[in-house]
Amino acid sequence: MANLLEGKIIKVRFRKNYAEQKVWVFIGRVLKFTENWLMLEGKGILIMKGQVQPVELDKEKRVILVPRDNIAHIRILPDDFDMEKIEIEIKGLRIFARVKNGPDTSISEI
């Protein structure tokens, strides 16, 4: 499984450990996937419910190491997903990142 994800662009939603914790999602290319860790290069998206501007998107890419136990779920995105131009859209009560030629990927509820 690990080798199947290396080099792929994915969206990772991190686990929330308590109700008030902000939703954090990361979209990036998998550099390394091991039994315990995931190394990604990409951009983070932080959701702050109740704010006028509820979405905060990293301006620049960065590399992060994530313990696999902190991952709620992973969605594989198309290889041509443009991490430099992540487009966020609000549909009803949900926040999505647009995915060209595919279903948009859910980020969070508002």
TIGUKE-476043 format. One record per atom (N, C-alpha, C, O): residue number from 1; residue in one letter; chain; atom name; x, y, z. Coordinates in Angstrom, 1 decimal, padded with zeros to 4 digits. Layout:
NUM, A, A, CA, X, Y, Z
...
END
This chain:
1, M, A, N, 000.8, -001.2, 000.0
1, M, A, CA, 000.0, 000.0, 000.0
1, M, A, C, 000.9, 001.3, 000.0
1, M, A, O, 000.6, 002.2, -000.7
2, A, A, N, 001.9, 001.3, 000.8
2, A, A, CA, 002.8, 002.5, 000.9
2, A, A, C, 003.3, 002.9, -000.4
2, A, A, O, 003.3, 004.1, -000.8
3, N, A, N, 003.8, 001.9, -001.2
3, N, A, CA, 004.4, 002.3, -002.5
3, N, A, C, 003.4, 002.8, -003.5
3, N, A, O, 003.7, 003.5, -004.4
4, L, A, N, 002.1, 002.4, -003.3
4, L, A, CA, 001.1, 002.9, -004.2
4, L, A, C, 000.8, 004.4, -004.0
4, L, A, O, 000.4, 005.1, -004.9
5, L, A, N, 001.1, 004.9, -002.8
5, L, A, CA, 000.8, 006.3, -002.5
5, L, A, C, 002.0, 007.2, -002.8
5, L, A, O, 001.8, 008.4, -003.0
6, E, A, N, 003.2, 006.7, -002.8
6, E, A, CA, 004.4, 007.6, -003.0
6, E, A, C, 004.3, 008.2, -004.4
6, E, A, O, 004.2, 007.5, -005.4
7, G, A, N, 004.5, 009.5, -004.4
7, G, A, CA, 004.5, 010.3, -005.6
7, G, A, C, 003.1, 010.8, -006.0
7, G, A, O, 002.9, 011.6, -006.9
8, K, A, N, 002.1, 010.3, -005.3
8, K, A, CA, 000.7, 010.7, -005.5
8, K, A, C, 000.4, 012.0, -004.8
8, K, A, O, 001.0, 012.3, -003.8
9, I, A, N, -000.6, 012.8, -005.4
9, I, A, CA, -001.1, 014.0, -004.7
9, I, A, C, -002.3, 013.5, -003.9
9, I, A, O, -003.2, 012.9, -004.4
10, I, A, N, -002.3, 013.9, -002.6
10, I, A, CA, -003.4, 013.4, -001.7
10, I, A, C, -003.9, 014.6, -000.9
10, I, A, O, -003.3, 015.6, -000.7
11, K, A, N, -005.2, 014.4, -000.4
11, K, A, CA, -005.7, 015.3, 000.7
11, K, A, C, -005.8, 014.4, 001.9
11, K, A, O, -006.3, 013.3, 001.9
12, V, A, N, -005.2, 015.0, 003.0
12, V, A, CA, -005.2, 014.3, 004.3
12, V, A, C, -006.0, 015.2, 005.3
12, V, A, O, -005.8, 016.3, 005.4
13, R, A, N, -007.0, 014.5, 005.9
13, R, A, CA, -007.7, 015.2, 007.0
13, R, A, C, -007.2, 014.6, 008.3
13, R, A, O, -007.1, 013.4, 008.4
14, F, A, N, -006.8, 015.5, 009.2
14, F, A, CA, -006.2, 015.1, 010.4
14, F, A, C, -007.3, 014.8, 011.5
14, F, A, O, -008.4, 015.4, 011.4
15, R, A, N, -007.0, 013.9, 012.4
15, R, A, CA, -008.0, 013.6, 013.5
15, R, A, C, -008.1, 014.8, 014.4
15, R, A, O, -007.2, 015.6, 014.6
16, K, A, N, -009.4, 014.9, 014.9
16, K, A, CA, -009.6, 015.9, 015.9
16, K, A, C, -009.7, 015.2, 017.2
16, K, A, O, -010.4, 014.2, 017.4
17, N, A, N, -008.9, 015.7, 018.2
17, N, A, CA, -008.9, 015.1, 019.5
17, N, A, C, -009.9, 015.6, 020.5
17, N, A, O, -010.1, 015.0, 021.6
18, Y, A, N, -010.5, 016.8, 020.2
18, Y, A, CA, -011.5, 017.3, 021.0
18, Y, A, C, -012.4, 018.2, 020.2
18, Y, A, O, -012.0, 018.7, 019.1
19, A, A, N, -013.6, 018.5, 020.6
19, A, A, CA, -014.7, 019.1, 019.8
19, A, A, C, -014.2, 020.5, 019.3
19, A, A, O, -014.6, 020.9, 018.2
20, E, A, N, -013.6, 021.3, 020.2
20, E, A, CA, -013.2, 022.7, 019.8
20, E, A, C, -012.0, 022.8, 018.9
20, E, A, O, -011.7, 023.9, 018.5
21, Q, A, N, -011.3, 021.7, 018.7
21, Q, A, CA, -010.1, 021.7, 017.8
21, Q, A, C, -010.5, 022.1, 016.4
21, Q, A, O, -011.5, 021.7, 015.8
22, K, A, N, -009.6, 023.0, 015.8
22, K, A, CA, -009.9, 023.4, 014.4
22, K, A, C, -009.6, 022.3, 013.5
22, K, A, O, -008.7, 021.4, 013.7
23, V, A, N, -010.3, 022.3, 012.4
23, V, A, CA, -010.1, 021.3, 011.3
23, V, A, C, -008.9, 021.7, 010.5
23, V, A, O, -008.8, 022.8, 010.1
24, W, A, N, -008.0, 020.7, 010.3
24, W, A, CA, -006.8, 020.9, 009.6
24, W, A, C, -006.7, 019.9, 008.5
24, W, A, O, -006.7, 018.7, 008.8
25, V, A, N, -006.5, 020.3, 007.3
25, V, A, CA, -006.4, 019.5, 006.1
25, V, A, C, -005.1, 019.8, 005.4
25, V, A, O, -004.7, 021.0, 005.4
26, F, A, N, -004.4, 018.9, 004.8
26, F, A, CA, -003.2, 019.1, 004.0
26, F, A, C, -003.3, 018.5, 002.7
26, F, A, O, -003.7, 017.3, 002.6
27, I, A, N, -003.0, 019.2, 001.6
27, I, A, CA, -003.0, 018.7, 000.3
27, I, A, C, -001.6, 018.7, -000.2
27, I, A, O, -000.9, 019.8, -000.2
28, G, A, N, -001.1, 017.6, -000.6
28, G, A, CA, 000.3, 017.5, -001.0
28, G, A, C, 000.7, 016.3, -001.7
28, G, A, O, -000.1, 015.3, -001.8
29, R, A, N, 002.0, 016.3, -002.2
29, R, A, CA, 002.5, 015.1, -002.8
29, R, A, C, 003.2, 014.2, -001.8
29, R, A, O, 004.0, 014.7, -000.9
30, V, A, N, 003.0, 012.9, -001.8
30, V, A, CA, 003.6, 012.0, -000.9
30, V, A, C, 005.0, 011.8, -001.3
30, V, A, O, 005.3, 011.3, -002.4
31, L, A, N, 005.9, 012.2, -000.4
31, L, A, CA, 007.3, 011.9, -000.6
31, L, A, C, 007.8, 010.6, 000.0
31, L, A, O, 008.6, 009.9, -000.6
32, K, A, N, 007.2, 010.2, 001.1
32, K, A, CA, 007.5, 008.9, 001.7
32, K, A, C, 006.3, 008.5, 002.6
32, K, A, O, 005.7, 009.3, 003.2
33, F, A, N, 006.1, 007.2, 002.5
33, F, A, CA, 005.0, 006.6, 003.3
33, F, A, C, 005.5, 005.3, 004.0
33, F, A, O, 005.8, 004.4, 003.3
34, T, A, N, 005.6, 005.4, 005.3
34, T, A, CA, 006.1, 004.2, 006.0
34, T, A, C, 005.0, 003.7, 006.9
34, T, A, O, 003.9, 004.1, 006.9
35, E, A, N, 005.4, 002.6, 007.7
35, E, A, CA, 004.4, 002.0, 008.6
35, E, A, C, 003.9, 003.0, 009.7
35, E, A, O, 002.8, 002.9, 010.1
36, N, A, N, 004.8, 004.0, 010.0
36, N, A, CA, 004.4, 004.9, 011.1
36, N, A, C, 004.3, 006.4, 010.7
36, N, A, O, 003.6, 007.2, 011.4
37, W, A, N, 004.9, 006.8, 009.6
37, W, A, CA, 004.9, 008.2, 009.2
37, W, A, C, 004.5, 008.4, 007.7
37, W, A, O, 004.6, 007.5, 006.9
38, L, A, N, 004.1, 009.6, 007.5
38, L, A, CA, 003.8, 010.1, 006.1
38, L, A, C, 004.5, 011.4, 005.9
38, L, A, O, 004.4, 012.3, 006.7
39, M, A, N, 005.4, 011.5, 004.9
39, M, A, CA, 006.0, 012.8, 004.5
39, M, A, C, 005.4, 013.3, 003.3
39, M, A, O, 005.3, 012.7, 002.3
40, L, A, N, 004.9, 014.6, 003.4
40, L, A, CA, 004.2, 015.3, 002.4
40, L, A, C, 004.9, 016.6, 002.1
40, L, A, O, 005.4, 017.3, 003.0
41, E, A, N, 004.8, 017.0, 000.8
41, E, A, CA, 005.1, 018.4, 000.4
41, E, A, C, 003.9, 019.0, -000.2
41, E, A, O, 003.4, 018.5, -001.2
42, G, A, N, 003.4, 020.1, 000.4
42, G, A, CA, 002.2, 020.7, -000.1
42, G, A, C, 001.8, 021.9, 000.8
42, G, A, O, 002.6, 022.6, 001.4
43, K, A, N, 000.4, 022.1, 000.9
43, K, A, CA, -000.1, 023.2, 001.6
43, K, A, C, -001.2, 022.8, 002.6
43, K, A, O, -002.0, 021.9, 002.3
44, G, A, N, -001.2, 023.5, 003.7
44, G, A, CA, -002.2, 023.2, 004.7
44, G, A, C, -003.4, 024.1, 004.6
44, G, A, O, -003.3, 025.3, 004.1
45, I, A, N, -004.6, 023.6, 005.0
45, I, A, CA, -005.8, 024.4, 005.0
45, I, A, C, -006.4, 024.3, 006.4
45, I, A, O, -006.7, 023.2, 006.9
46, L, A, N, -006.6, 025.4, 007.1
46, L, A, CA, -007.1, 025.5, 008.4
46, L, A, C, -008.5, 026.1, 008.4
46, L, A, O, -008.7, 027.1, 007.8
47, I, A, N, -009.4, 025.4, 009.0
47, I, A, CA, -010.8, 025.9, 009.1
47, I, A, C, -011.1, 026.4, 010.4
47, I, A, O, -010.9, 025.8, 011.5
48, M, A, N, -011.6, 027.7, 010.5
48, M, A, CA, -011.9, 028.3, 011.7
48, M, A, C, -013.4, 028.7, 011.7
48, M, A, O, -013.8, 029.7, 011.2
49, K, A, N, -014.2, 027.8, 012.3
49, K, A, CA, -015.7, 027.9, 012.3
49, K, A, C, -016.1, 029.2, 013.0
49, K, A, O, -015.5, 029.5, 014.0
50, G, A, N, -017.1, 029.8, 012.5
50, G, A, CA, -017.7, 031.0, 013.1
50, G, A, C, -017.0, 032.3, 012.7
50, G, A, O, -017.3, 033.4, 013.2
51, Q, A, N, -016.0, 032.2, 011.8
51, Q, A, CA, -015.2, 033.4, 011.4
51, Q, A, C, -015.8, 033.9, 010.1
51, Q, A, O, -016.4, 033.2, 009.3
52, V, A, N, -015.6, 035.2, 009.8
52, V, A, CA, -016.0, 035.8, 008.5
52, V, A, C, -015.3, 035.1, 007.4
52, V, A, O, -015.9, 034.8, 006.4
53, Q, A, N, -014.0, 034.9, 007.6
53, Q, A, CA, -013.1, 034.2, 006.6
53, Q, A, C, -012.7, 032.9, 007.2
53, Q, A, O, -011.7, 032.8, 007.9
54, P, A, N, -013.6, 031.9, 007.1
54, P, A, CA, -013.3, 030.6, 007.8
54, P, A, C, -012.2, 029.8, 007.3
54, P, A, O, -011.8, 028.8, 007.9
55, V, A, N, -011.6, 030.1, 006.1
55, V, A, CA, -010.6, 029.3, 005.5
55, V, A, C, -009.2, 030.0, 005.5
55, V, A, O, -009.2, 031.1, 005.0
56, E, A, N, -008.2, 029.4, 006.0
56, E, A, CA, -006.8, 029.9, 005.9
56, E, A, C, -006.0, 028.9, 005.2
56, E, A, O, -005.8, 027.8, 005.6
57, L, A, N, -005.5, 029.3, 004.0
57, L, A, CA, -004.7, 028.5, 003.2
57, L, A, C, -003.2, 028.9, 003.1
57, L, A, O, -002.9, 030.1, 003.0
58, D, A, N, -002.3, 028.0, 003.3
58, D, A, CA, -000.9, 028.3, 003.3
58, D, A, C, -000.5, 029.0, 001.9
58, D, A, O, -001.0, 028.5, 000.9
59, K, A, N, 000.3, 030.0, 002.0
59, K, A, CA, 000.7, 030.7, 000.7
59, K, A, C, 001.8, 029.9, 000.0
59, K, A, O, 001.8, 029.9, -001.2
60, E, A, N, 002.6, 029.3, 000.8
60, E, A, CA, 003.7, 028.5, 000.1
60, E, A, C, 003.7, 027.1, 000.6
60, E, A, O, 003.2, 026.7, 001.6
61, K, A, N, 004.3, 026.2, -000.3
61, K, A, CA, 004.4, 024.8, 000.0
61, K, A, C, 005.4, 024.6, 001.1
61, K, A, O, 006.4, 025.4, 001.3
62, R, A, N, 005.3, 023.5, 001.9
62, R, A, CA, 006.2, 023.1, 002.9
62, R, A, C, 006.2, 021.6, 003.0
62, R, A, O, 005.3, 020.9, 002.5
63, V, A, N, 007.2, 021.1, 003.7
63, V, A, CA, 007.3, 019.6, 003.9
63, V, A, C, 006.9, 019.3, 005.3
63, V, A, O, 007.4, 020.0, 006.3
64, I, A, N, 006.0, 018.4, 005.5
64, I, A, CA, 005.7, 018.0, 006.9
64, I, A, C, 005.8, 016.5, 007.1
64, I, A, O, 005.7, 015.7, 006.1
65, L, A, N, 006.0, 016.0, 008.3
65, L, A, CA, 006.0, 014.6, 008.7
65, L, A, C, 004.8, 014.4, 009.6
65, L, A, O, 004.6, 015.2, 010.5
66, V, A, N, 004.0, 013.4, 009.2
66, V, A, CA, 002.7, 013.2, 010.0
66, V, A, C, 002.7, 011.8, 010.5
66, V, A, O, 002.9, 010.8, 009.8
67, P, A, N, 002.5, 011.6, 011.8
67, P, A, CA, 002.3, 010.3, 012.4
67, P, A, C, 001.0, 009.7, 011.8
67, P, A, O, 000.0, 010.4, 011.8
68, R, A, N, 001.1, 008.5, 011.3
68, R, A, CA, -000.1, 007.9, 010.7
68, R, A, C, -001.3, 007.8, 011.6
68, R, A, O, -002.5, 007.8, 011.2
69, D, A, N, -001.0, 007.7, 012.9
69, D, A, CA, -002.1, 007.7, 013.9
69, D, A, C, -002.9, 009.0, 013.9
69, D, A, O, -004.0, 009.0, 014.5
70, N, A, N, -002.4, 010.1, 013.4
70, N, A, CA, -003.0, 011.4, 013.4
70, N, A, C, -003.9, 011.6, 012.2
70, N, A, O, -004.5, 012.7, 012.1
71, I, A, N, -004.0, 010.6, 011.3
71, I, A, CA, -004.7, 010.8, 010.0
71, I, A, C, -006.1, 010.2, 010.2
71, I, A, O, -006.3, 009.1, 010.6
72, A, A, N, -007.2, 011.1, 009.9
72, A, A, CA, -008.5, 010.6, 009.9
72, A, A, C, -008.9, 009.9, 008.6
72, A, A, O, -009.4, 008.8, 008.6
73, H, A, N, -008.5, 010.5, 007.5
73, H, A, CA, -008.7, 009.8, 006.2
73, H, A, C, -007.8, 010.5, 005.1
73, H, A, O, -007.3, 011.6, 005.3
74, I, A, N, -007.6, 009.8, 004.0
74, I, A, CA, -006.8, 010.2, 002.9
74, I, A, C, -007.7, 010.1, 001.6
74, I, A, O, -008.4, 009.1, 001.4
75, R, A, N, -007.6, 011.1, 000.7
75, R, A, CA, -008.2, 011.0, -000.6
75, R, A, C, -007.1, 011.2, -001.6
75, R, A, O, -006.4, 012.2, -001.5
76, I, A, N, -007.1, 010.3, -002.6
76, I, A, CA, -006.1, 010.5, -003.7
76, I, A, C, -006.7, 011.4, -004.7
76, I, A, O, -007.8, 011.3, -005.1
77, L, A, N, -005.9, 012.4, -005.1
77, L, A, CA, -006.3, 013.4, -006.1
77, L, A, C, -005.7, 013.1, -007.4
77, L, A, O, -004.7, 012.4, -007.5
78, P, A, N, -006.2, 013.7, -008.5
78, P, A, CA, -005.6, 013.5, -009.8
78, P, A, C, -004.1, 014.0, -009.8
78, P, A, O, -003.8, 015.0, -009.1
79, D, A, N, -003.3, 013.4, -010.7
79, D, A, CA, -001.9, 013.8, -010.8
79, D, A, C, -001.7, 015.2, -011.3
79, D, A, O, -000.7, 015.8, -011.1
80, D, A, N, -002.7, 015.8, -012.0
80, D, A, CA, -002.6, 017.1, -012.5
80, D, A, C, -003.2, 018.2, -011.5
80, D, A, O, -003.4, 019.3, -011.9
81, F, A, N, -003.6, 017.8, -010.3
81, F, A, CA, -004.1, 018.7, -009.3
81, F, A, C, -003.0, 019.8, -009.1
81, F, A, O, -001.9, 019.5, -008.8
82, D, A, N, -003.4, 021.1, -009.2
82, D, A, CA, -002.5, 022.2, -009.1
82, D, A, C, -002.4, 022.7, -007.7
82, D, A, O, -003.3, 023.5, -007.2
83, M, A, N, -001.4, 022.3, -007.0
83, M, A, CA, -001.2, 022.7, -005.6
83, M, A, C, -000.8, 024.2, -005.5
83, M, A, O, -001.0, 024.8, -004.4
84, E, A, N, -000.4, 024.8, -006.5
84, E, A, CA, 000.0, 026.2, -006.5
84, E, A, C, -001.3, 027.1, -006.6
84, E, A, O, -001.3, 028.3, -006.2
85, K, A, N, -002.4, 026.5, -007.1
85, K, A, CA, -003.6, 027.3, -007.2
85, K, A, C, -004.8, 026.5, -006.7
85, K, A, O, -005.8, 026.3, -007.4
86, I, A, N, -004.7, 026.2, -005.4
86, I, A, CA, -005.9, 025.5, -004.7
86, I, A, C, -007.0, 026.5, -004.7
86, I, A, O, -006.9, 027.6, -004.1
87, E, A, N, -008.2, 026.0, -005.2
87, E, A, CA, -009.4, 026.9, -005.2
87, E, A, C, -010.4, 026.3, -004.2
87, E, A, O, -010.7, 025.1, -004.2
88, I, A, N, -010.8, 027.2, -003.3
88, I, A, CA, -011.7, 026.8, -002.2
88, I, A, C, -013.1, 027.3, -002.6
88, I, A, O, -013.2, 028.5, -003.0
89, E, A, N, -014.1, 026.5, -002.3
89, E, A, CA, -015.5, 026.9, -002.7
89, E, A, C, -016.4, 026.5, -001.5
89, E, A, O, -016.2, 025.4, -001.0
90, I, A, N, -017.3, 027.4, -001.2
90, I, A, CA, -018.3, 027.0, -000.2
90, I, A, C, -019.6, 026.7, -000.9
90, I, A, O, -020.1, 027.4, -001.7
91, K, A, N, -020.1, 025.5, -000.6
91, K, A, CA, -021.4, 025.0, -001.1
91, K, A, C, -022.3, 024.7, 000.0
91, K, A, O, -022.1, 023.7, 000.7
92, G, A, N, -023.3, 025.5, 000.2
92, G, A, CA, -024.2, 025.3, 001.3
92, G, A, C, -023.5, 025.4, 002.6
92, G, A, O, -022.9, 026.5, 002.9
93, L, A, N, -023.4, 024.4, 003.4
93, L, A, CA, -022.7, 024.4, 004.7
93, L, A, C, -021.4, 023.7, 004.7
93, L, A, O, -020.8, 023.4, 005.7
94, R, A, N, -020.9, 023.4, 003.5
94, R, A, CA, -019.6, 022.7, 003.4
94, R, A, C, -018.6, 023.5, 002.6
94, R, A, O, -018.9, 024.3, 001.7
95, I, A, N, -017.3, 023.2, 002.9
95, I, A, CA, -016.2, 023.8, 002.2
95, I, A, C, -015.5, 022.7, 001.4
95, I, A, O, -015.2, 021.6, 001.9
96, F, A, N, -015.2, 023.0, 000.1
96, F, A, CA, -014.6, 022.1, -000.8
96, F, A, C, -013.4, 022.7, -001.5
96, F, A, O, -013.3, 023.9, -001.6
97, A, A, N, -012.5, 021.9, -001.9
97, A, A, CA, -011.4, 022.3, -002.8
97, A, A, C, -011.8, 021.8, -004.2
97, A, A, O, -012.1, 020.6, -004.3
98, R, A, N, -011.7, 022.6, -005.1
98, R, A, CA, -012.1, 022.2, -006.5
98, R, A, C, -011.1, 021.2, -007.1
98, R, A, O, -009.9, 021.4, -006.9
99, V, A, N, -011.7, 020.2, -007.8
99, V, A, CA, -010.8, 019.2, -008.4
99, V, A, C, -011.2, 019.2, -009.9
99, V, A, O, -012.4, 018.9, -010.3
100, K, A, N, -010.3, 019.6, -010.8
100, K, A, CA, -010.5, 019.7, -012.2
100, K, A, C, -010.8, 018.2, -012.7
100, K, A, O, -010.1, 017.3, -012.4
101, N, A, N, -011.8, 018.1, -013.5
101, N, A, CA, -012.2, 016.8, -014.1
101, N, A, C, -012.4, 015.7, -013.1
101, N, A, O, -012.1, 014.5, -013.3
102, G, A, N, -013.0, 016.1, -012.0
102, G, A, CA, -013.4, 015.1, -011.0
102, G, A, C, -014.3, 015.7, -009.9
102, G, A, O, -014.5, 016.9, -009.9
103, P, A, N, -014.8, 014.9, -009.0
103, P, A, CA, -015.6, 015.4, -007.9
103, P, A, C, -014.7, 016.3, -007.0
103, P, A, O, -013.6, 015.9, -006.6
104, D, A, N, -015.2, 017.4, -006.6
104, D, A, CA, -014.5, 018.3, -005.6
104, D, A, C, -014.3, 017.5, -004.3
104, D, A, O, -015.1, 016.6, -004.0
105, T, A, N, -013.3, 017.9, -003.6
105, T, A, CA, -013.0, 017.2, -002.3
105, T, A, C, -013.4, 018.0, -001.1
105, T, A, O, -013.1, 019.2, -001.0
106, S, A, N, -014.2, 017.4, -000.3
106, S, A, CA, -014.7, 018.0, 000.9
106, S, A, C, -013.6, 018.3, 001.9
106, S, A, O, -012.7, 017.5, 002.2
107, I, A, N, -013.6, 019.6, 002.4
107, I, A, CA, -012.6, 020.0, 003.4
107, I, A, C, -013.2, 020.0, 004.8
107, I, A, O, -012.7, 019.4, 005.7
108, S, A, N, -014.4, 020.5, 004.9
108, S, A, CA, -015.1, 020.6, 006.3
108, S, A, C, -016.5, 021.2, 006.1
108, S, A, O, -016.9, 021.6, 005.1
109, E, A, N, -017.2, 021.1, 007.3
109, E, A, CA, -018.4, 021.9, 007.4
109, E, A, C, -018.1, 023.3, 007.8
109, E, A, O, -017.0, 023.5, 008.4
110, I, A, N, -019.0, 024.2, 007.6
110, I, A, CA, -018.7, 025.6, 008.1
110, I, A, C, -019.0, 025.7, 009.5
110, I, A, O, -018.9, 026.8, 010.2
END
